[in-house]
């Protein structure tokens, strides 16, 4: 994928290592696996760099995230609360 070589600066990557070859391009994920543009399957051992702990392709999680994002996409808990944060805190407290 020439555009990746020409325009993408990948973190922690020696870009020169791709001067003679194609940049591996991940195109989809399902559960704990991802696939590249050549159809090769990889175990996503980093869980999408620690943000996909529940796995790729989880429709129910995408729907819940879309519903929440329509109301409030994100807001940090720096001197403010929001209903879902309170709800989660109460649930965690009840489990401990």
N, CA, C and O atoms as a Tinker XYZ file with bonds, in Angstrom:
   384  protein
     1  N      0.859000   -1.169000    0.000000    73     2
     2  CA     0.000000    0.000000    0.000000    64     1     3
     3  C      0.905000    1.231000    0.000000    63     2     4     5
     4  O      1.422000    1.629000    1.044000    81     3
     5  N      1.089000    1.822000   -1.162000    73     3     6
     6  CA     2.019000    2.944000   -1.326000    64     5     7
     7  C      1.629000    4.148000   -0.485000    63     6     8     9
     8  O      2.510000    4.832000    0.037000    81     7
     9  N      0.353000    4.430000   -0.336000    73     7    10
    10  CA    -0.071000    5.580000    0.462000    64     9    11
    11  C      0.416000    5.481000    1.900000    63    10    12    13
    12  O      0.773000    6.492000    2.504000    81    11
    13  N      0.433000    4.283000    2.449000    73    11    14
    14  CA     0.918000    4.099000    3.817000    64    13    15
    15  C      2.398000    4.438000    3.894000    63    14    16    17
    16  O      2.831000    5.105000    4.834000    81    15
    17  N      3.172000    3.995000    2.929000    73    15    18
    18  CA     4.605000    4.291000    2.910000    64    17    19
    19  C      4.856000    5.770000    2.694000    63    18    20    21
    20  O      5.764000    6.339000    3.300000    81    19
    21  N      4.073000    6.394000    1.849000    73    19    22
    22  CA     4.277000    7.801000    1.503000    64    21    23
    23  C      3.736000    8.773000    2.549000    63    22    24    25
    24  O      4.303000    9.850000    2.731000    81    23
    25  N      2.664000    8.421000    3.232000    73    23    26
    26  CA     1.959000    9.405000    4.049000    64    25    27
    27  C      1.781000    9.049000    5.520000    63    26    28    29
    28  O      1.410000    9.917000    6.311000    81    27
    29  N      2.029000    7.822000    5.906000    73    27    30
    30  CA     1.758000    7.401000    7.269000    64    29    31
    31  C      3.065000    7.262000    8.042000    63    30    32    33
    32  O      4.004000    6.609000    7.586000    81    31
    33  N      3.111000    7.878000    9.206000    73    31    34
    34  CA     4.272000    7.758000   10.080000    64    33    35
    35  C      3.841000    6.905000   11.261000    63    34    36    37
    36  O      3.190000    7.399000   12.183000    81    35
    37  N      4.199000    5.638000   11.238000    73    35    38
    38  CA     3.739000    4.693000   12.243000    64    37    39
    39  C      4.622000    4.764000   13.488000    63    38    40    41
    40  O      5.850000    4.743000   13.398000    81    39
    41  N      3.981000    4.849000   14.636000    73    39    42
    42  CA     4.695000    4.965000   15.905000    64    41    43
    43  C      5.630000    3.775000   16.131000    63    42    44    45
    44  O      5.293000    2.639000   15.797000    81    43
    45  N      6.787000    4.042000   16.692000    73    43    46
    46  CA     7.745000    3.005000   17.074000    64    45    47
    47  C      8.115000    2.087000   15.914000    63    46    48    49
    48  O      8.378000    0.903000   16.123000    81    47
    49  N      8.136000    2.618000   14.703000    73    47    50
    50  CA     8.408000    1.823000   13.511000    64    49    51
    51  C      9.592000    2.397000   12.747000    63    50    52    53
    52  O      9.667000    3.604000   12.516000    81    51
    53  N     10.502000    1.537000   12.363000    73    51    54
    54  CA    11.589000    1.960000   11.485000    64    53    55
    55  C     11.029000    1.998000   10.072000    63    54    56    57
    56  O     10.912000    0.964000    9.413000    81    55
    57  N     10.691000    3.172000    9.619000    73    55    58
    58  CA    10.026000    3.321000    8.326000    64    57    59
    59  C     10.883000    2.789000    7.183000    63    58    60    61
    60  O     10.350000    2.330000    6.172000    81    59
    61  N     12.209000    2.847000    7.334000    73    59    62
    62  CA    13.098000    2.358000    6.282000    64    61    63
    63  C     12.907000    0.868000    6.031000    63    62    64    65
    64  O     13.207000    0.380000    4.941000    81    63
    65  N     12.413000    0.143000    7.026000    73    63    66
    66  CA    12.217000   -1.302000    6.841000    64    65    67
    67  C     11.139000   -1.607000    5.803000    63    66    68    69
    68  O     11.034000   -2.742000    5.336000    81    67
    69  N     10.347000   -0.616000    5.442000    73    67    70
    70  CA     9.311000   -0.820000    4.427000    64    69    71
    71  C      9.686000   -0.213000    3.084000    63    70    72    73
    72  O      8.847000   -0.164000    2.183000    81    71
    73  N     10.923000    0.252000    2.922000    73    71    74
    74  CA    11.324000    0.877000    1.655000    64    73    75
    75  C     11.298000   -0.120000    0.503000    63    74    76    77
    76  O     11.079000    0.267000   -0.645000    81    75
    77  N     11.520000   -1.392000    0.797000    73    75    78
    78  CA    11.543000   -2.394000   -0.268000    64    77    79
    79  C     10.320000   -3.308000   -0.236000    63    78    80    81
    80  O     10.211000   -4.229000   -1.045000    81    79
    81  N      9.411000   -3.058000    0.687000    73    79    82
    82  CA     8.247000   -3.937000    0.786000    64    81    83
    83  C      7.007000   -3.181000    1.209000    63    82    84    85
    84  O      7.042000   -1.996000    1.541000    81    83
    85  N      5.925000   -3.905000    1.182000    73    83    86
    86  CA     4.631000   -3.313000    1.511000    64    85    87
    87  C      4.411000   -3.238000    3.019000    63    86    88    89
    88  O      4.841000   -4.122000    3.761000    81    87
    89  N      3.747000   -2.189000    3.461000    73    87    90
    90  CA     3.391000   -2.045000    4.867000    64    89    91
    91  C      2.239000   -3.013000    5.168000    63    90    92    93
    92  O      1.215000   -2.967000    4.486000    81    91
    93  N      2.382000   -3.882000    6.166000    73    91    94
    94  CA     1.260000   -4.751000    6.519000    64    93    95
    95  C      0.053000   -3.887000    6.904000    63    94    96    97
    96  O      0.179000   -2.949000    7.691000    81    95
    97  N     -1.091000   -4.205000    6.351000    73    95    98
    98  CA    -2.288000   -3.402000    6.570000    64    97    99
    99  C     -3.392000   -4.284000    7.148000    63    98   100   101
   100  O     -3.852000   -5.227000    6.505000    81    99
   101  N     -3.807000   -3.962000    8.371000    73    99   102
   102  CA    -4.876000   -4.716000    9.036000    64   101   103
   103  C     -6.211000   -4.154000    8.551000    63   102   104   105
   104  O     -6.442000   -2.946000    8.606000    81   103
   105  N     -7.082000   -5.038000    8.079000    73   103   106
   106  CA    -8.336000   -4.579000    7.472000    64   105   107
   107  C     -9.593000   -4.945000    8.247000    63   106   108   109
   108  O    -10.643000   -4.333000    8.047000    81   107
   109  N     -9.499000   -5.943000    9.136000    73   107   110
   110  CA   -10.695000   -6.282000    9.904000    64   109   111
   111  C    -10.307000   -7.067000   11.148000    63   110   112   113
   112  O     -9.205000   -7.604000   11.258000    81   111
   113  N    -11.264000   -7.113000   12.092000    73   111   114
   114  CA   -11.049000   -7.872000   13.305000    64   113   115
   115  C    -12.312000   -8.601000   13.716000    63   114   116   117
   116  O    -13.427000   -8.163000   13.432000    81   115
   117  N    -12.116000   -9.720000   14.388000    73   115   118
   118  CA   -13.246000  -10.507000   14.898000    64   117   119
   119  C    -12.768000  -11.239000   16.143000    63   118   120   121
   120  O    -11.839000  -12.045000   16.086000    81   119
   121  N    -13.412000  -10.950000   17.261000    73   119   122
   122  CA   -12.992000  -11.578000   18.514000    64   121   123
   123  C    -11.577000  -11.167000   18.871000    63   122   124   125
   124  O    -11.279000   -9.975000   18.955000    81   123
   125  N    -10.705000  -12.137000   19.081000    73   123   126
   126  CA    -9.324000  -11.834000   19.457000    64   125   127
   127  C     -8.379000  -11.825000   18.266000    63   126   128   129
   128  O     -7.165000  -11.746000   18.451000    81   127
   129  N     -8.904000  -11.904000   17.048000    73   127   130
   130  CA    -8.068000  -11.961000   15.855000    64   129   131
   131  C     -8.280000  -10.760000   14.945000    63   130   132   133
   132  O     -9.346000  -10.144000   14.930000    81   131
   133  N     -7.227000  -10.442000   14.182000    73   131   134
   134  CA    -7.300000   -9.435000   13.123000    64   133   135
   135  C     -6.758000  -10.066000   11.850000    63   134   136   137
   136  O     -5.988000  -11.025000   11.907000    81   135
   137  N     -7.156000   -9.531000   10.708000    73   135   138
   138  CA    -6.705000  -10.021000    9.413000    64   137   139
   139  C     -6.083000   -8.886000    8.626000    63   138   140   141
   140  O     -6.522000   -7.739000    8.709000    81   139
   141  N     -5.045000   -9.224000    7.855000    73   139   142
   142  CA    -4.425000   -8.211000    7.005000    64   141   143
   143  C     -5.022000   -8.255000    5.603000    63   142   144   145
   144  O     -5.864000   -9.100000    5.299000    81   143
   145  N     -4.577000   -7.341000    4.764000    73   143   146
   146  CA    -5.124000   -7.225000    3.413000    64   145   147
   147  C     -4.786000   -8.428000    2.536000    63   146   148   149
   148  O     -5.362000   -8.584000    1.460000    81   147
   149  N     -3.863000   -9.277000    2.979000    73   147   150
   150  CA    -3.516000  -10.495000    2.232000    64   149   151
   151  C     -4.282000  -11.716000    2.739000    63   150   152   153
   152  O     -4.086000  -12.828000    2.248000    81   151
   153  N     -5.163000  -11.498000    3.732000    73   151   154
   154  CA    -5.958000  -12.590000    4.271000    64   153   155
   155  C     -5.308000  -13.353000    5.405000    63   154   156   157
   156  O     -5.869000  -14.341000    5.879000    81   155
   157  N     -4.133000  -12.920000    5.856000    73   155   158
   158  CA    -3.460000  -13.593000    6.971000    64   157   159
   159  C     -4.108000  -13.200000    8.294000    63   158   160   161
   160  O     -4.466000  -12.042000    8.505000    81   159
   161  N     -4.251000  -14.178000    9.175000    73   159   162
   162  CA    -4.877000  -13.966000   10.482000    64   161   163
   163  C     -3.795000  -13.850000   11.551000    63   162   164   165
   164  O     -2.806000  -14.583000   11.536000    81   163
   165  N     -4.005000  -12.896000   12.497000    73   163   166
   166  CA    -3.084000  -12.678000   13.601000    64   165   167
   167  C     -3.865000  -12.641000   14.912000    63   166   168   169
   168  O     -4.991000  -12.146000   14.956000    81   167
   169  N     -3.270000  -13.160000   15.965000    73   167   170
   170  CA    -3.833000  -12.999000   17.297000    64   169   171
   171  C     -3.517000  -11.577000   17.745000    63   170   172   173
   172  O     -2.354000  -11.174000   17.737000    81   171
   173  N     -4.524000  -10.818000   18.131000    73   171   174
   174  CA    -4.325000   -9.439000   18.572000    64   173   175
   175  C     -3.916000   -9.461000   20.040000    63   174   176   177
   176  O     -4.730000   -9.192000   20.923000    81   175
   177  N     -2.665000   -9.779000   20.292000    73   175   178
   178  CA    -2.157000   -9.920000   21.644000    64   177   179
   179  C     -2.118000   -8.640000   22.441000    63   178   180   181
   180  O     -2.018000   -8.688000   23.667000    81   179
   181  N     -2.193000   -7.489000   21.782000    73   179   182
   182  CA    -2.224000   -6.210000   22.487000    64   181   183
   183  C     -3.643000   -5.694000   22.694000    63   182   184   185
   184  O     -3.830000   -4.614000   23.254000    81   183
   185  N     -4.633000   -6.441000   22.256000    73   183   186
   186  CA    -6.035000   -6.031000   22.384000    64   185   187
   187  C     -6.238000   -4.639000   21.812000    63   186   188   189
   188  O     -6.788000   -3.761000   22.476000    81   187
   189  N     -5.789000   -4.437000   20.567000    73   187   190
   190  CA    -5.948000   -3.132000   19.928000    64   189   191
   191  C     -5.233000   -2.051000   20.710000    63   190   192   193
   192  O     -5.763000   -0.954000   20.886000    81   191
   193  N     -4.036000   -2.353000   21.179000    73   191   194
   194  CA    -3.236000   -1.465000   22.034000    64   193   195
   195  C     -4.016000   -1.116000   23.290000    63   194   196   197
   196  O     -4.109000    0.044000   23.692000    81   195
   197  N     -4.566000   -2.144000   23.889000    73   195   198
   198  CA    -5.201000   -2.093000   25.209000    64   197   199
   199  C     -6.594000   -1.465000   25.219000    63   198   200   201
   200  O     -7.114000   -1.181000   26.298000    81   199
   201  N     -7.213000   -1.239000   24.072000    73   199   202
   202  CA    -8.543000   -0.624000   24.078000    64   201   203
   203  C     -9.629000   -1.541000   23.510000    63   202   204   205
   204  O    -10.783000   -1.128000   23.393000    81   203
   205  N     -9.281000   -2.755000   23.163000    73   203   206
   206  CA   -10.258000   -3.694000   22.614000    64   205   207
   207  C    -10.248000   -4.970000   23.459000    63   206   208   209
   208  O    -10.229000   -6.080000   22.927000    81   207
   209  N    -10.261000   -4.797000   24.762000    73   207   210
   210  CA   -10.176000   -5.944000   25.663000    64   209   211
   211  C    -11.340000   -6.907000   25.499000    63   210   212   213
   212  O    -11.199000   -8.091000   25.805000    81   211
   213  N    -12.467000   -6.438000   25.032000    73   211   214
   214  CA   -13.645000   -7.295000   24.867000    64   213   215
   215  C    -13.694000   -7.935000   23.486000    63   214   216   217
   216  O    -14.629000   -8.681000   23.195000    81   215
   217  N    -12.716000   -7.664000   22.630000    73   215   218
   218  CA   -12.661000   -8.278000   21.307000    64   217   219
   219  C    -13.207000   -7.378000   20.219000    63   218   220   221
   220  O    -13.941000   -6.423000   20.475000    81   219
   221  N    -12.828000   -7.709000   19.002000    73   219   222
   222  CA   -13.253000   -6.965000   17.814000    64   221   223
   223  C    -14.615000   -7.463000   17.319000    63   222   224   225
   224  O    -14.989000   -8.612000   17.555000    81   223
   225  N    -15.343000   -6.594000   16.638000    73   223   226
   226  CA   -16.571000   -7.000000   15.974000    64   225   227
   227  C    -17.744000   -7.263000   16.899000    63   226   228   229
   228  O    -18.677000   -7.966000   16.513000    81   227
   229  N    -17.726000   -6.728000   18.088000    73   227   230
   230  CA   -18.811000   -6.941000   19.048000    64   229   231
   231  C    -19.939000   -5.955000   18.757000    63   230   232   233
   232  O    -19.896000   -4.815000   19.220000    81   231
   233  N    -20.935000   -6.373000   18.007000    73   231   234
   234  CA   -22.046000   -5.525000   17.580000    64   233   235
   235  C    -22.755000   -4.884000   18.763000    63   234   236   237
   236  O    -23.103000   -3.704000   18.718000    81   235
   237  N    -22.972000   -5.668000   19.832000    73   235   238
   238  CA   -23.699000   -5.120000   20.978000    64   237   239
   239  C    -22.911000   -3.989000   21.645000    63   238   240   241
   240  O    -23.504000   -3.046000   22.168000    81   239
   241  N    -21.579000   -4.081000   21.628000    73   239   242
   242  CA   -20.774000   -3.003000   22.205000    64   241   243
   243  C    -20.767000   -1.769000   21.305000    63   242   244   245
   244  O    -20.800000   -0.641000   21.796000    81   243
   245  N    -20.725000   -1.982000   19.995000    73   243   246
   246  CA   -20.780000   -0.855000   19.050000    64   245   247
   247  C    -22.110000   -0.117000   19.167000    63   246   248   249
   248  O    -22.152000    1.112000   19.111000    81   247
   249  N    -23.201000   -0.875000   19.330000    73   247   250
   250  CA   -24.518000   -0.250000   19.480000    64   249   251
   251  C    -24.603000    0.533000   20.788000    63   250   252   253
   252  O    -25.144000    1.639000   20.811000    81   251
   253  N    -24.079000   -0.025000   21.871000    73   251   254
   254  CA   -24.094000    0.681000   23.156000    64   253   255
   255  C    -23.235000    1.931000   23.091000    63   254   256   257
   256  O    -23.608000    2.969000   23.637000    81   255
   257  N    -22.088000    1.844000   22.428000    73   255   258
   258  CA   -21.215000    3.012000   22.297000    64   257   259
   259  C    -21.875000    4.099000   21.450000    63   258   260   261
   260  O    -21.780000    5.282000   21.778000    81   259
   261  N    -22.540000    3.708000   20.370000    73   259   262
   262  CA   -23.231000    4.690000   19.527000    64   261   263
   263  C    -24.352000    5.373000   20.296000    63   262   264   265
   264  O    -24.546000    6.582000   20.179000    81   263
   265  N    -25.078000    4.605000   21.073000    73   263   266
   266  CA   -26.162000    5.183000   21.881000    64   265   267
   267  C    -25.602000    6.186000   22.883000    63   266   268   269
   268  O    -26.148000    7.279000   23.036000    81   267
   269  N    -24.518000    5.824000   23.564000    73   267   270
   270  CA   -23.912000    6.733000   24.531000    64   269   271
   271  C    -23.309000    7.953000   23.839000    63   270   272   273
   272  O    -23.459000    9.071000   24.333000    81   271
   273  N    -22.634000    7.765000   22.708000    73   271   274
   274  CA   -22.008000    8.878000   21.998000    64   273   275
   275  C    -23.038000    9.885000   21.499000    63   274   276   277
   276  O    -22.743000   11.076000   21.403000    81   275
   277  N    -24.243000    9.417000   21.181000    73   275   278
   278  CA   -25.297000   10.331000   20.741000    64   277   279
   279  C    -25.719000   11.260000   21.879000    63   278   280   281
   280  O    -26.179000   12.377000   21.640000    81   279
   281  N    -25.559000   10.790000   23.117000    73   279   282
   282  CA   -25.930000   11.587000   24.290000    64   281   283
   283  C    -24.738000   12.392000   24.810000    63   282   284   285
   284  O    -24.839000   13.600000   25.025000    81   283
   285  N    -23.621000   11.713000   25.008000    73   283   286
   286  CA   -22.400000   12.340000   25.509000    64   285   287
   287  C    -21.256000   11.409000   25.131000    63   286   288   289
   288  O    -21.123000   10.322000   25.695000    81   287
   289  N    -20.423000   11.838000   24.169000    73   287   290
   290  CA   -19.369000   10.968000   23.669000    64   289   291
   291  C    -18.306000   10.684000   24.721000    63   290   292   293
   292  O    -17.891000    9.540000   24.905000    81   291
   293  N    -17.870000   11.732000   25.406000    73   291   294
   294  CA   -16.825000   11.562000   26.405000    64   293   295
   295  C    -16.759000   12.816000   27.253000    63   294   296   297
   296  O    -16.919000   13.931000   26.756000    81   295
   297  N    -16.523000   12.622000   28.521000    73   295   298
   298  CA   -16.231000   13.750000   29.401000    64   297   299
   299  C    -15.439000   13.218000   30.580000    63   298   300   301
   300  O    -15.891000   12.281000   31.238000    81   299
   301  N    -14.271000   13.783000   30.871000    73   299   302
   302  CA   -13.446000   13.257000   31.965000    64   301   303
   303  C    -14.065000   13.558000   33.321000    63   302   304   305
   304  O    -14.873000   14.476000   33.466000    81   303
   305  N    -13.676000   12.778000   34.294000    73   303   306
   306  CA   -14.202000   12.943000   35.645000    64   305   307
   307  C    -13.339000   13.903000   36.463000    63   306   308   309
   308  O    -13.036000   13.626000   37.623000    81   307
   309  N    -12.952000   15.002000   35.882000    73   307   310
   310  CA   -12.163000   16.022000   36.565000    64   309   311
   311  C    -13.113000   17.057000   37.140000    63   310   312   313
   312  O    -13.480000   18.011000   36.453000    81   311
   313  N    -13.509000   16.883000   38.371000    73   311   314
   314  CA   -14.390000   17.800000   39.103000    64   313   315
   315  C    -15.838000   17.769000   38.645000    63   314   316   317
   316  O    -16.638000   18.595000   39.082000    81   315
   317  N    -16.186000   16.840000   37.780000    73   315   318
   318  CA   -17.563000   16.696000   37.311000    64   317   319
   319  C    -17.923000   15.213000   37.320000    63   318   320   321
   320  O    -17.048000   14.353000   37.216000    81   319
   321  N    -19.201000   14.926000   37.443000    73   319   322
   322  CA   -19.700000   13.555000   37.299000    64   321   323
   323  C    -20.618000   13.523000   36.085000    63   322   324   325
   324  O    -21.010000   14.568000   35.566000    81   323
   325  N    -20.949000   12.350000   35.648000    73   323   326
   326  CA   -22.027000   12.192000   34.668000    64   325   327
   327  C    -22.747000   10.887000   34.994000    63   326   328   329
   328  O    -22.159000    9.995000   35.606000    81   327
   329  N    -24.011000   10.764000   34.595000    73   327   330
   330  CA   -24.850000    9.650000   35.044000    64   329   331
   331  C    -24.248000    8.263000   34.818000    63   330   332   333
   332  O    -24.337000    7.412000   35.702000    81   331
   333  N    -23.647000    8.018000   33.671000    73   331   334
   334  CA   -23.108000    6.682000   33.402000    64   333   335
   335  C    -21.911000    6.386000   34.286000    63   334   336   337
   336  O    -21.710000    5.234000   34.671000    81   335
   337  N    -21.110000    7.388000   34.620000    73   335   338
   338  CA   -19.974000    7.177000   35.526000    64   337   339
   339  C    -20.479000    6.812000   36.921000    63   338   340   341
   340  O    -19.935000    5.921000   37.573000    81   339
   341  N    -21.514000    7.503000   37.369000    73   339   342
   342  CA   -22.102000    7.205000   38.678000    64   341   343
   343  C    -22.693000    5.799000   38.675000    63   342   344   345
   344  O    -22.504000    5.037000   39.623000    81   343
   345  N    -23.401000    5.463000   37.615000    73   343   346
   346  CA   -24.011000    4.136000   37.495000    64   345   347
   347  C    -22.939000    3.042000   37.547000    63   346   348   349
   348  O    -23.108000    2.039000   38.241000    81   347
   349  N    -21.848000    3.232000   36.820000    73   347   350
   350  CA   -20.766000    2.252000   36.815000    64   349   351
   351  C    -20.111000    2.156000   38.186000    63   350   352   353
   352  O    -19.831000    1.054000   38.659000    81   351
   353  N    -19.866000    3.288000   38.828000    73   351   354
   354  CA   -19.259000    3.289000   40.164000    64   353   355
   355  C    -20.132000    2.527000   41.154000    63   354   356   357
   356  O    -19.625000    1.754000   41.966000    81   355
   357  N    -21.440000    2.745000   41.086000    73   355   358
   358  CA   -22.359000    2.028000   41.974000    64   357   359
   359  C    -22.321000    0.516000   41.708000    63   358   360   361
   360  O    -22.350000   -0.284000   42.644000    81   359
   361  N    -22.258000    0.134000   40.433000    73   359   362
   362  CA   -22.207000   -1.297000   40.103000    64   361   363
   363  C    -20.912000   -1.927000   40.614000    63   362   364   365
   364  O    -20.936000   -3.013000   41.192000    81   363
   365  N    -19.793000   -1.253000   40.405000    73   363   366
   366  CA   -18.511000   -1.774000   40.887000    64   365   367
   367  C    -18.525000   -1.891000   42.400000    63   366   368   369
   368  O    -18.060000   -2.890000   42.948000    81   367
   369  N    -19.053000   -0.878000   43.085000    73   367   370
   370  CA   -19.121000   -0.918000   44.547000    64   369   371
   371  C    -19.972000   -2.088000   45.035000    63   370   372   373
   372  O    -19.643000   -2.722000   46.037000    81   371
   373  N    -21.060000   -2.371000   44.331000    73   371   374
   374  CA   -21.922000   -3.480000   44.750000    64   373   375
   375  C    -21.254000   -4.838000   44.549000    63   374   376   377
   376  O    -21.609000   -5.808000   45.220000    81   375
   377  N    -20.297000   -4.913000   43.637000    73   375   378
   378  CA   -19.607000   -6.180000   43.377000    64   377   379
   379  C    -18.433000   -6.411000   44.322000    63   378   380   381
   380  O    -17.931000   -7.530000   44.432000    81   379
   381  N    -18.000000   -5.361000   44.997000    73   379   382
   382  CA   -16.811000   -5.506000   45.852000    64   381   383
   383  C    -17.141000   -5.668000   47.311000    63   382   384
   384  O    -16.238000   -5.799000   48.137000    81   383
